[in-house]
Amino acid sequence: MSGKKIGFIKMNWSGGGLENVVTTVANMMKEDMEMEPILILNEEPRGKVPACEIVNLNIGRVGNYPLKRHPVNMLRYVKQMSSYFSALKKHVVKFGLDIVVALDLETVALLKRLFKDIPVVVWIHLSLKGFWSRSGMWPFIKRGFELADAIIVLNKSMADEISELCPSVKGKTFVIYNPITIEPVSGMNRAESHRIAYIGRLSNDQKRIDRLLMAFSIFVDTHRCWKLTVIGDGPDRKMIETLITEHALNDHVELVGWHEDPWKYLANTGGVSFLALTSDFEGFPTVLCEALVNGIPVVSTDCPVGPSEIVQNKKNGLLVSFGTSEQETIDNLAKAFCVMAEERIQFKEEALRASVNKLLPSSVRNQWKEFLETLSNLGEI
């Protein structure tokens, strides 16, 4: 693969978990595999970016509004996408890419039309059942899967979703884990800190910070010395601030905004007892893995997909089942918080860190090498 050019194409670069993973993989390809990654975006990136050539098409944000049963929005979207692909055709085809990796699922079919003679790989980072199959873009996405030369998913659960929703693409679907590259920060695991941490985008339709706040409100009624620290930013910050006030949680919940190194921030401000994730759906939540690398136990909803392949119940954290109602789910989370706060289960830092050894860069690097060799052997590269 030495010398091969690989283009990672994404419309918006918001500096979240997906972007951090792509940065790590692109840098790994450049430094360890002697490939030439190129990042192609629509707008100026936010947060960490790979140490490679970055192409900004200056198209601005595409989409980010509802499409299902919104014909006017659909027409607007088609017009924006037309401009986007005109810019790709004008600026990107000339780079002579050997491989294209599509990070926006709805663009795959059009990318394959644009790059007919080179492999187009789609890299999925979210649950199909939890999000994509319910979106207005699902017909385009499904067609893209059929046209793509290969599909990368982050875990076996995602592969099972693909097999169920698009059986015809099962044979070209590959599991490659997200690598965990952070170095443990000393002073992180402090049970006596009486602090729960949430780290992630403030996007309630997926992350369900409202559910986190409801569960914490129940929990803190009997654990008054505990606090919740919310690290991140996003479109629903105002709504979250309102909920905090409505439930009289101002003395117990702090919104500290986005931090480039949230683990260092937590260590410098007293450490943390455990991390909570209360999402409706995920892909492979890197934040859980990073917490475990830092020796911090985790509490997560058993949402599709990813947490069940990271959280070993009662060994490195607690996996919380969804109830038959939203209130039951909230109650289940509050009970889990109580179990953690009252230290009814003892966790050893060494065991927490060891539980994510399969995600170390050396293991993931080998997975990428095997995948690229398979593409080459099939005559795709």
SULNORJO-V669657 format. One record per residue. RES is the residue in three letters. SS is DSSP state (alpha for helix, beta for strand, coil for the rest). Layout:
res=RES ss=SS
res=RES ss=SS
This chain:
res=MET ss=coil
res=SER ss=coil
res=GLY ss=coil
res=LYS ss=coil
res=LYS ss=beta
res=ILE ss=beta
res=GLY ss=beta
res=PHE ss=beta
res=ILE ss=beta
res=LYS ss=coil
res=MET ss=coil
res=ASN ss=coil
res=TRP ss=coil
res=SER ss=coil
res=GLY ss=coil
res=GLY ss=coil
res=GLY ss=alpha
res=LEU ss=alpha
res=GLU ss=alpha
res=ASN ss=alpha
res=VAL ss=alpha
res=VAL ss=alpha
res=THR ss=alpha
res=THR ss=alpha
res=VAL ss=alpha
res=ALA ss=alpha
res=ASN ss=alpha
res=MET ss=alpha
res=MET ss=alpha
res=LYS ss=alpha
res=GLU ss=alpha
res=ASP ss=alpha
res=MET ss=coil
res=GLU ss=coil
res=MET ss=coil
res=GLU ss=beta
res=PRO ss=beta
res=ILE ss=beta
res=LEU ss=beta
res=ILE ss=beta
res=LEU ss=beta
res=ASN ss=coil
res=GLU ss=coil
res=GLU ss=coil
res=PRO ss=coil
res=ARG ss=coil
res=GLY ss=coil
res=LYS ss=coil
res=VAL ss=coil
res=PRO ss=coil
res=ALA ss=coil
res=CYS ss=coil
res=GLU ss=beta
res=ILE ss=beta
res=VAL ss=beta
res=ASN ss=beta
res=LEU ss=coil
res=ASN ss=coil
res=ILE ss=coil
res=GLY ss=coil
res=ARG ss=coil
res=VAL ss=coil
res=GLY ss=coil
res=ASN ss=coil
res=TYR ss=coil
res=PRO ss=coil
res=LEU ss=coil
res=LYS ss=coil
res=ARG ss=coil
res=HIS ss=coil
res=PRO ss=alpha
res=VAL ss=alpha
res=ASN ss=alpha
res=MET ss=alpha
res=LEU ss=alpha
res=ARG ss=alpha
res=TYR ss=alpha
res=VAL ss=alpha
res=LYS ss=alpha
res=GLN ss=alpha
res=MET ss=alpha
res=SER ss=alpha
res=SER ss=alpha
res=TYR ss=alpha
res=PHE ss=alpha
res=SER ss=alpha
res=ALA ss=alpha
res=LEU ss=alpha
res=LYS ss=alpha
res=LYS ss=alpha
res=HIS ss=alpha
res=VAL ss=coil
res=VAL ss=alpha
res=LYS ss=alpha
res=PHE ss=alpha
res=GLY ss=coil
res=LEU ss=coil
res=ASP ss=coil
res=ILE ss=beta
res=VAL ss=beta
res=VAL ss=beta
res=ALA ss=beta
res=LEU ss=coil
res=ASP ss=coil
res=LEU ss=alpha
res=GLU ss=alpha
res=THR ss=alpha
res=VAL ss=alpha
res=ALA ss=alpha
res=LEU ss=alpha
res=LEU ss=alpha
res=LYS ss=alpha
res=ARG ss=alpha
res=LEU ss=alpha
res=PHE ss=coil
res=LYS ss=coil
res=ASP ss=coil
res=ILE ss=coil
res=PRO ss=beta
res=VAL ss=beta
res=VAL ss=beta
res=VAL ss=beta
res=TRP ss=beta
res=ILE ss=coil
res=HIS ss=coil
res=LEU ss=coil
res=SER ss=coil
res=LEU ss=coil
res=LYS ss=coil
res=GLY ss=coil
res=PHE ss=coil
res=TRP ss=alpha
res=SER ss=alpha
res=ARG ss=alpha
res=SER ss=coil
res=GLY ss=coil
res=MET ss=coil
res=TRP ss=alpha
res=PRO ss=alpha
res=PHE ss=alpha
res=ILE ss=alpha
res=LYS ss=alpha
res=ARG ss=alpha
res=GLY ss=alpha
res=PHE ss=alpha
res=GLU ss=alpha
res=LEU ss=alpha
res=ALA ss=coil
res=ASP ss=coil
res=ALA ss=beta
res=ILE ss=beta
res=ILE ss=beta
res=VAL ss=beta
res=LEU ss=coil
res=ASN ss=coil
res=LYS ss=alpha
res=SER ss=alpha
res=MET ss=alpha
res=ALA ss=alpha
res=ASP ss=alpha
res=GLU ss=alpha
res=ILE ss=alpha
res=SER ss=alpha
res=GLU ss=alpha
res=LEU ss=alpha
res=CYS ss=coil
res=PRO ss=alpha
res=SER ss=alpha
res=VAL ss=alpha
res=LYS ss=alpha
res=GLY ss=alpha
res=LYS ss=alpha
res=THR ss=beta
res=PHE ss=beta
res=VAL ss=beta
res=ILE ss=coil
res=TYR ss=coil
res=ASN ss=coil
res=PRO ss=coil
res=ILE ss=beta
res=THR ss=coil
res=ILE ss=coil
res=GLU ss=coil
res=PRO ss=coil
res=VAL ss=coil
res=SER ss=coil
res=GLY ss=coil
res=MET ss=coil
res=ASN ss=beta
res=ARG ss=coil
res=ALA ss=alpha
res=GLU ss=alpha
res=SER ss=alpha
res=HIS ss=coil
res=ARG ss=beta
res=ILE ss=beta
res=ALA ss=beta
res=TYR ss=beta
res=ILE ss=beta
res=GLY ss=coil
res=ARG ss=coil
res=LEU ss=coil
res=SER ss=coil
res=ASN ss=alpha
res=ASP ss=alpha
res=GLN ss=alpha
res=LYS ss=alpha
res=ARG ss=coil
res=ILE ss=alpha
res=ASP ss=alpha
res=ARG ss=alpha
res=LEU ss=alpha
res=LEU ss=alpha
res=MET ss=alpha
res=ALA ss=alpha
res=PHE ss=alpha
res=SER ss=alpha
res=ILE ss=alpha
res=PHE ss=alpha
res=VAL ss=alpha
res=ASP ss=coil
res=THR ss=coil
res=HIS ss=coil
res=ARG ss=coil
res=CYS ss=coil
res=TRP ss=coil
res=LYS ss=beta
res=LEU ss=beta
res=THR ss=beta
res=VAL ss=beta
res=ILE ss=beta
res=GLY ss=coil
res=ASP ss=coil
res=GLY ss=coil
res=PRO ss=coil
res=ASP ss=coil
res=ARG ss=alpha
res=LYS ss=alpha
res=MET ss=alpha
res=ILE ss=alpha
res=GLU ss=alpha
res=THR ss=alpha
res=LEU ss=alpha
res=ILE ss=alpha
res=THR ss=alpha
res=GLU ss=alpha
res=HIS ss=coil
res=ALA ss=coil
res=LEU ss=coil
res=ASN ss=coil
res=ASP ss=coil
res=HIS ss=coil
res=VAL ss=beta
res=GLU ss=beta
res=LEU ss=beta
res=VAL ss=beta
res=GLY ss=beta
res=TRP ss=coil
res=HIS ss=coil
res=GLU ss=coil
res=ASP ss=coil
res=PRO ss=alpha
res=TRP ss=alpha
res=LYS ss=alpha
res=TYR ss=alpha
res=LEU ss=alpha
res=ALA ss=alpha
res=ASN ss=alpha
res=THR ss=coil
res=GLY ss=coil
res=GLY ss=coil
res=VAL ss=beta
res=SER ss=coil
res=PHE ss=beta
res=LEU ss=beta
res=ALA ss=beta
res=LEU ss=beta
res=THR ss=coil
res=SER ss=coil
res=ASP ss=coil
res=PHE ss=beta
res=GLU ss=coil
res=GLY ss=coil
res=PHE ss=coil
res=PRO ss=coil
res=THR ss=alpha
res=VAL ss=alpha
res=LEU ss=alpha
res=CYS ss=alpha
res=GLU ss=alpha
res=ALA ss=alpha
res=LEU ss=alpha
res=VAL ss=alpha
res=ASN ss=coil
res=GLY ss=coil
res=ILE ss=coil
res=PRO ss=beta
res=VAL ss=beta
res=VAL ss=beta
res=SER ss=beta
res=THR ss=beta
res=ASP ss=coil
res=CYS ss=coil
res=PRO ss=beta
res=VAL ss=coil
res=GLY ss=coil
res=PRO ss=alpha
res=SER ss=alpha
res=GLU ss=alpha
res=ILE ss=alpha
res=VAL ss=coil
res=GLN ss=coil
res=ASN ss=beta
res=LYS ss=coil
res=LYS ss=coil
res=ASN ss=coil
res=GLY ss=beta
res=LEU ss=beta
res=LEU ss=beta
res=VAL ss=beta
res=SER ss=coil
res=PHE ss=coil
res=GLY ss=coil
res=THR ss=coil
res=SER ss=coil
res=GLU ss=alpha
res=GLN ss=alpha
res=GLU ss=alpha
res=THR ss=alpha
res=ILE ss=alpha
res=ASP ss=alpha
res=ASN ss=alpha
res=LEU ss=alpha
res=ALA ss=alpha
res=LYS ss=alpha
res=ALA ss=alpha
res=PHE ss=alpha
res=CYS ss=alpha
res=VAL ss=alpha
res=MET ss=alpha
res=ALA ss=alpha
res=GLU ss=coil
res=GLU ss=coil
res=ARG ss=coil
res=ILE ss=coil
res=GLN ss=coil
res=PHE ss=coil
res=LYS ss=coil
res=GLU ss=alpha
res=GLU ss=alpha
res=ALA ss=alpha
res=LEU ss=alpha
res=ARG ss=alpha
res=ALA ss=alpha
res=SER ss=coil
res=VAL ss=coil
res=ASN ss=alpha
res=LYS ss=alpha
res=LEU ss=alpha
res=LEU ss=beta
res=PRO ss=alpha
res=SER ss=alpha
res=SER ss=alpha
res=VAL ss=alpha
res=ARG ss=alpha
res=ASN ss=alpha
res=GLN ss=alpha
res=TRP ss=alpha
res=LYS ss=alpha
res=GLU ss=alpha
res=PHE ss=alpha
res=LEU ss=alpha
res=GLU ss=alpha
res=THR ss=alpha
res=LEU ss=alpha
res=SER ss=alpha
res=ASN ss=alpha
res=LEU ss=coil
res=GLY ss=coil
res=GLU ss=coil
res=ILE ss=coil
